[in-house]
């Protein structure tokens, strides 16, 4: 007990130091959430061009759910969310470890290696004040509920995930393919409730207008971000390589279709695999930053379950896939600004090397399924 108290105290002290020196004056994304909650509480417009890069790009229901955070002074809200995010990071690692059917390495080693591989994404998440850690916890909680045959609660959690990050909609066809009709139905019920939620503040016509403004904001802000160095999506990858245009668009669509076909193959090959759901969820999470046109590099933290899967099973992969997977994970881990330097890091991101690494990660996951290992 004394050790746990001391360890907890040390962790809290470390978090306090990190917050004081790195995050307290930053967390710009959290400021967007806090501001949107304040606007929702006052029934003010949520999507404003004057916000420029820091426009809200989440569903109106997200702003309504952010109202309690906006009731706090911004410094207090930041400190609370930073602490909550650190707790969520621990939950992501614990849930990822728990999703493994068989452990080929000690749990502490799997967590440590995963943490080291993904550390730069976690750090960026905390400094930005983002909600990706919350998103992963909600999805993994939905998976756990589904495995315990609590389909209604699982579907509700998927709906919550869509509110947090709309690209969670990718899990709806998976629920259908998995033949979880109750979960799918409750996901749609929850989504309908989320779409209607702002009406309590804005009225029916105001809510319709908000959703139109949301869609306009999301669609018009995509193209200008494709050449951003931190954009890791397929669309950005081809735009950086070839320049924006029809060829880049066609290749993006073809690659996206190929990845979705690979995901479908993984689901089809689930027969005979014990506990196949976790790998499928890990694969879908990894697909999201590549498929979303605004997939920023730190969003790859949602691939934590996939990375832990590969670290756990690397010895069972064929030699070529194993070598490629290990190389990709090493590049992900050590492609740091402080390690590469400004010029080399800029070139690294401009060439979308991180996106290519994650295509290798996906190949490793597909191989595990085709071999019946997970």
C-alpha positions as CSV (number, residue, x, y, z in Angstrom):
1,X,0.0,0.0,0.0
2,X,2.8,2.4,0.9
3,X,4.5,1.7,-2.4
4,X,1.3,2.5,-4.3
5,X,0.8,5.7,-2.4
6,X,4.4,6.8,-3.1
7,X,4.1,5.8,-6.8
8,X,0.8,7.6,-7.1
9,X,2.3,10.7,-5.5
10,X,5.3,10.6,-7.8
11,X,3.2,10.3,-10.9
12,X,1.0,13.2,-9.8
13,X,4.0,15.3,-9.1
14,X,5.4,14.5,-12.5
15,X,2.1,15.3,-14.2
16,X,1.9,18.6,-12.3
17,X,5.4,19.5,-13.4
18,X,4.6,18.7,-17.1
19,X,1.4,20.7,-16.9
20,X,3.1,23.6,-15.3
21,X,6.0,23.8,-17.7
22,X,4.6,22.5,-21.0
23,X,0.8,22.4,-21.2
24,X,-0.8,25.1,-19.0
25,X,-0.1,27.9,-21.4
26,X,-1.0,25.8,-24.5
27,X,-3.7,23.1,-25.0
28,X,-5.2,25.1,-27.9
29,X,-7.5,22.3,-29.0
30,X,-9.0,22.1,-25.5
31,X,-9.6,25.9,-25.7
32,X,-11.7,25.2,-28.8
33,X,-13.8,22.7,-26.9
34,X,-14.1,25.0,-23.9
35,X,-15.1,27.9,-26.1
36,X,-17.7,25.8,-28.0
37,X,-19.2,24.8,-24.7
38,X,-19.5,28.4,-23.6
39,X,-21.1,29.3,-26.9
40,X,-23.5,26.4,-26.7
41,X,-24.6,27.4,-23.2
42,X,-25.4,30.9,-24.5
43,X,-27.1,29.5,-27.7
44,X,-24.5,31.3,-29.8
45,X,-23.2,30.2,-33.3
46,X,-20.6,27.4,-33.0
47,X,-18.9,27.4,-36.4
48,X,-17.2,30.8,-37.2
49,X,-14.8,31.6,-39.9
50,X,-13.0,34.1,-37.7
51,X,-11.8,31.2,-35.6
52,X,-9.6,30.2,-38.6
53,X,-7.5,27.2,-37.9
54,X,-9.2,26.7,-34.6
55,X,-12.7,26.3,-35.9
56,X,-14.9,23.7,-34.2
57,X,-15.1,20.6,-36.5
58,X,-17.2,18.4,-34.2
59,X,-20.9,17.7,-34.2
60,X,-23.1,20.3,-32.4
61,X,-23.8,17.7,-29.7
62,X,-20.1,17.7,-28.8
63,X,-20.4,21.4,-27.9
64,X,-23.5,20.7,-25.8
65,X,-21.6,18.0,-23.9
66,X,-18.7,20.5,-23.4
67,X,-21.0,22.9,-21.5
68,X,-19.9,21.6,-18.0
69,X,-16.2,22.2,-18.9
70,X,-17.0,25.7,-20.0
71,X,-18.6,26.4,-16.6
72,X,-15.1,26.3,-15.1
73,X,-12.5,29.0,-15.5
74,X,-10.3,28.1,-18.4
75,X,-7.1,27.4,-16.3
76,X,-9.0,25.1,-14.0
77,X,-10.6,23.3,-16.9
78,X,-7.3,22.8,-18.6
79,X,-5.7,21.4,-15.4
80,X,-8.6,19.0,-14.9
81,X,-8.6,17.8,-18.5
82,X,-4.8,17.3,-18.5
83,X,-5.1,15.1,-15.5
84,X,-8.0,13.2,-16.9
85,X,-6.1,12.7,-20.2
86,X,-3.2,11.2,-18.3
87,X,-5.6,8.8,-16.6
88,X,-7.1,8.0,-19.9
89,X,-3.7,7.2,-21.3
90,X,-3.2,4.6,-18.6
91,X,-6.7,3.2,-19.4
92,X,-5.8,2.9,-23.1
93,X,-2.7,0.9,-22.3
94,X,-4.5,-1.3,-19.8
95,X,-7.5,-2.0,-22.1
96,X,-5.2,-2.7,-25.1
97,X,-3.3,-5.2,-22.9
98,X,-6.5,-6.8,-21.8
99,X,-7.7,-7.2,-25.4
100,X,-4.9,-9.6,-26.2
101,X,-6.1,-13.2,-26.2
102,X,-2.7,-14.7,-25.6
103,X,0.4,-12.8,-24.3
104,X,3.7,-13.9,-25.8
105,X,5.6,-11.3,-23.8
106,X,5.2,-10.2,-20.2
107,X,2.5,-7.5,-19.7
108,X,5.0,-4.9,-18.3
109,X,7.2,-5.4,-21.4
110,X,4.3,-5.0,-23.8
111,X,3.1,-1.8,-22.1
112,X,6.6,-0.4,-21.9
113,X,7.4,-1.1,-25.6
114,X,4.1,0.3,-26.7
115,X,4.5,3.4,-24.6
116,X,8.0,4.0,-26.0
117,X,6.8,3.5,-29.6
118,X,3.9,5.8,-29.2
119,X,5.3,8.4,-26.8
120,X,5.5,11.3,-29.2
121,X,1.8,10.9,-30.1
122,X,0.8,10.8,-26.4
123,X,2.9,13.9,-25.6
124,X,1.4,15.8,-28.5
125,X,-2.1,14.8,-27.4
126,X,-1.5,16.1,-23.9
127,X,0.0,19.4,-24.9
128,X,-2.8,20.0,-27.4
129,X,-5.6,19.0,-25.0
130,X,-7.1,16.7,-27.6
131,X,-9.8,14.0,-27.0
132,X,-8.3,11.1,-28.9
133,X,-7.5,9.2,-25.7
134,X,-11.1,9.5,-24.6
135,X,-12.2,8.3,-28.1
136,X,-10.0,5.1,-27.8
137,X,-11.2,4.4,-24.3
138,X,-14.9,4.7,-25.4
139,X,-14.3,2.4,-28.4
140,X,-12.5,-0.2,-26.3
141,X,-15.2,0.0,-23.7
142,X,-17.8,-0.6,-26.4
143,X,-15.8,-3.7,-27.5
144,X,-15.7,-5.0,-23.9
145,X,-19.4,-4.5,-23.5
146,X,-20.0,-6.3,-26.8
147,X,-17.9,-9.2,-25.7
148,X,-19.9,-9.5,-22.5
149,X,-23.1,-9.5,-24.7
150,X,-24.2,-6.1,-23.4
151,X,-25.1,-5.0,-26.9
152,X,-27.4,-2.1,-26.0
153,X,-24.7,-0.4,-23.9
154,X,-22.1,-1.2,-26.5
155,X,-24.1,0.5,-29.2
156,X,-24.7,3.5,-27.0
157,X,-20.9,3.8,-26.5
158,X,-20.3,3.7,-30.3
159,X,-22.8,6.5,-30.6
160,X,-20.9,8.5,-28.0
161,X,-17.7,7.8,-29.9
162,X,-19.2,9.3,-33.0
163,X,-20.0,12.4,-31.0
164,X,-16.5,12.6,-29.8
165,X,-15.0,11.9,-33.2
166,X,-17.4,11.6,-36.2
167,X,-15.1,9.2,-38.0
168,X,-16.2,6.5,-35.5
169,X,-19.0,5.9,-38.0
170,X,-16.6,3.3,-39.5
171,X,-17.7,1.0,-36.7
172,X,-21.4,0.9,-37.8
173,X,-20.8,-1.4,-40.8
174,X,-18.5,-3.5,-38.6
175,X,-21.4,-4.0,-36.2
176,X,-23.5,-5.1,-39.1
177,X,-20.9,-7.5,-40.4
178,X,-20.4,-8.9,-37.0
179,X,-24.1,-9.6,-36.7
180,X,-24.7,-7.5,-33.6
181,X,-28.2,-6.1,-34.5
182,X,-29.0,-4.8,-31.0
183,X,-25.7,-2.9,-30.7
184,X,-26.2,-1.5,-34.2
185,X,-29.8,-0.4,-33.4
186,X,-28.8,1.3,-30.2
187,X,-25.9,3.0,-32.0
188,X,-28.4,4.5,-34.4
189,X,-30.7,5.4,-31.5
190,X,-27.9,7.1,-29.7
191,X,-26.8,8.9,-32.9
192,X,-30.3,10.2,-33.5
193,X,-30.4,11.4,-29.9
194,X,-27.1,13.2,-30.5
195,X,-28.4,14.9,-33.6
196,X,-31.5,16.1,-31.7
197,X,-29.7,17.1,-28.5
198,X,-28.9,20.7,-29.5
199,X,-32.6,21.4,-30.1
200,X,-33.1,21.8,-26.4
201,X,-31.0,25.0,-26.7
202,X,-31.2,26.1,-30.3
203,X,-34.6,24.8,-31.3
204,X,-35.4,22.6,-34.3
205,X,-34.5,25.0,-37.1
206,X,-31.4,26.2,-35.3
207,X,-30.2,22.6,-34.9
208,X,-30.7,21.9,-38.6
209,X,-28.7,25.1,-39.4
210,X,-25.9,24.0,-37.0
211,X,-25.5,20.7,-38.7
212,X,-25.4,22.4,-42.1
213,X,-22.7,24.8,-40.8
214,X,-20.8,21.8,-39.4
215,X,-20.8,20.0,-42.7
216,X,-19.8,23.2,-44.5
217,X,-16.9,23.7,-42.1
218,X,-15.6,20.2,-42.4
219,X,-15.8,20.0,-46.2
220,X,-14.4,23.4,-46.9
221,X,-11.4,23.1,-44.5
222,X,-10.2,19.8,-45.9
223,X,-8.4,20.9,-49.1
224,X,-6.3,23.7,-47.6
225,X,-4.9,21.2,-45.0
226,X,-3.7,18.5,-47.5
227,X,-0.2,19.9,-47.9
228,X,0.2,20.5,-44.1
229,X,3.3,18.6,-43.0
230,X,1.5,17.0,-40.1
231,X,-1.4,15.7,-42.2
232,X,-0.8,11.9,-42.5
233,X,-4.0,10.9,-44.4
234,X,-3.8,9.1,-47.7
235,X,-5.2,12.2,-49.4
236,X,-2.3,14.3,-48.0
237,X,0.3,11.6,-48.8
238,X,-0.6,11.6,-52.5
239,X,-1.0,15.4,-52.6
240,X,2.5,15.8,-51.2
241,X,4.0,13.3,-53.6
242,X,2.1,14.3,-56.8
243,X,0.6,17.7,-56.0
244,X,-3.2,18.2,-55.5
245,X,-5.2,17.1,-58.5
246,X,-7.2,14.4,-60.2
247,X,-4.4,11.8,-60.2
248,X,-3.8,12.2,-56.4
249,X,-7.5,12.0,-55.8
250,X,-7.9,8.8,-57.9
251,X,-5.0,7.1,-56.1
252,X,-6.4,8.1,-52.7
253,X,-9.7,6.6,-53.6
254,X,-8.1,3.4,-55.0
255,X,-5.9,3.0,-51.9
256,X,-8.8,3.7,-49.5
257,X,-10.9,1.1,-51.4
258,X,-8.0,-1.4,-51.1
259,X,-7.6,-0.8,-47.4
260,X,-11.4,-1.2,-46.8
261,X,-11.3,-4.4,-48.9
262,X,-8.5,-5.7,-46.7
263,X,-10.5,-4.8,-43.6
264,X,-13.5,-6.7,-45.1
265,X,-11.2,-9.7,-45.7
266,X,-10.1,-9.7,-42.1
267,X,-13.7,-9.8,-41.0
268,X,-14.5,-12.6,-43.4
269,X,-11.5,-14.7,-42.2
270,X,-12.7,-14.5,-38.5
271,X,-14.1,-18.0,-38.6
272,X,-12.0,-20.4,-36.6
273,X,-10.2,-17.5,-34.7
274,X,-10.8,-17.3,-31.0
275,X,-11.9,-13.8,-29.9
276,X,-11.5,-12.2,-33.3
277,X,-13.1,-8.9,-32.4
278,X,-10.2,-7.1,-30.8
279,X,-7.9,-7.3,-33.8
280,X,-10.7,-6.0,-36.1
281,X,-11.3,-3.0,-33.8
282,X,-7.5,-2.4,-33.7
283,X,-7.4,-2.4,-37.5
284,X,-10.3,-0.1,-37.9
285,X,-8.8,2.4,-35.4
286,X,-5.6,2.3,-37.4
287,X,-7.4,3.0,-40.6
288,X,-9.0,6.2,-39.3
289,X,-6.1,8.6,-39.6
290,X,-5.3,7.4,-43.1
291,X,-8.9,7.6,-44.4
292,X,-9.8,10.9,-42.7
293,X,-8.6,13.7,-45.0
294,X,-7.7,15.7,-41.8
295,X,-5.8,12.9,-40.1
296,X,-3.1,14.6,-38.1
297,X,0.0,12.6,-37.0
298,X,-0.9,12.5,-33.3
299,X,-4.2,10.9,-34.2
300,X,-2.2,7.7,-34.8
301,X,-2.2,7.3,-31.0
302,X,-5.6,5.6,-31.6
303,X,-3.5,2.7,-33.1
304,X,-2.2,1.8,-29.7
305,X,-4.1,-1.6,-29.6
306,X,-2.7,-2.4,-33.1
307,X,0.9,-1.6,-32.1
308,X,0.6,-3.7,-28.9
309,X,-0.8,-6.6,-31.0
310,X,2.2,-6.5,-33.4
311,X,4.7,-6.2,-30.5
312,X,3.1,-9.2,-28.9
313,X,3.0,-11.3,-32.1
314,X,6.1,-10.1,-34.0
315,X,7.8,-13.5,-33.6
316,X,4.9,-15.3,-35.3
317,X,5.0,-13.1,-38.4
318,X,6.7,-14.3,-41.6
319,X,10.4,-13.1,-41.8
320,X,9.8,-10.4,-44.4
321,X,6.7,-9.0,-42.8
322,X,8.3,-9.2,-39.4
323,X,11.4,-7.3,-40.5
324,X,9.2,-4.6,-42.2
325,X,6.9,-4.3,-39.1
326,X,9.8,-3.9,-36.7
327,X,11.4,-1.3,-39.0
328,X,8.2,0.6,-39.2
329,X,7.7,0.6,-35.5
330,X,11.2,1.8,-34.9
331,X,10.8,4.6,-37.4
332,X,7.5,5.6,-35.7
333,X,9.2,5.6,-32.3
334,X,12.4,7.5,-33.2
335,X,11.1,10.0,-35.8
336,X,11.3,12.8,-33.3
337,X,12.0,16.5,-34.1
338,X,14.7,16.5,-31.4
339,X,16.3,13.4,-32.9
340,X,16.2,14.3,-36.6
341,X,16.6,18.0,-36.4
342,X,14.4,20.7,-38.1
343,X,15.4,20.1,-41.7
344,X,15.4,16.3,-41.6
345,X,12.1,16.2,-39.7
346,X,10.5,18.5,-42.2
347,X,11.6,16.3,-45.1
348,X,10.5,13.2,-43.2
349,X,6.9,14.6,-42.7
350,X,6.8,16.1,-46.2
351,X,7.5,12.7,-47.7
352,X,4.7,11.1,-45.6
353,X,7.0,8.4,-44.3
354,X,4.9,8.0,-41.2
355,X,1.9,7.1,-43.4
356,X,3.9,4.5,-45.2
357,X,4.9,3.0,-41.9
358,X,1.3,2.6,-40.9
359,X,0.5,0.9,-44.2
360,X,3.1,-1.6,-43.1
361,X,1.5,-1.9,-39.7
362,X,-1.8,-2.6,-41.4
363,X,-0.1,-5.3,-43.5
364,X,1.1,-6.9,-40.3
365,X,-2.4,-7.0,-38.8
366,X,-3.9,-8.5,-41.9
367,X,-1.1,-11.1,-41.9
368,X,-1.9,-12.1,-38.3
369,X,-5.5,-12.7,-39.3
370,X,-4.7,-14.6,-42.5
371,X,-2.5,-16.9,-40.4
372,X,-5.2,-17.3,-37.8
373,X,-3.0,-15.9,-35.0
374,X,-5.4,-13.2,-33.9
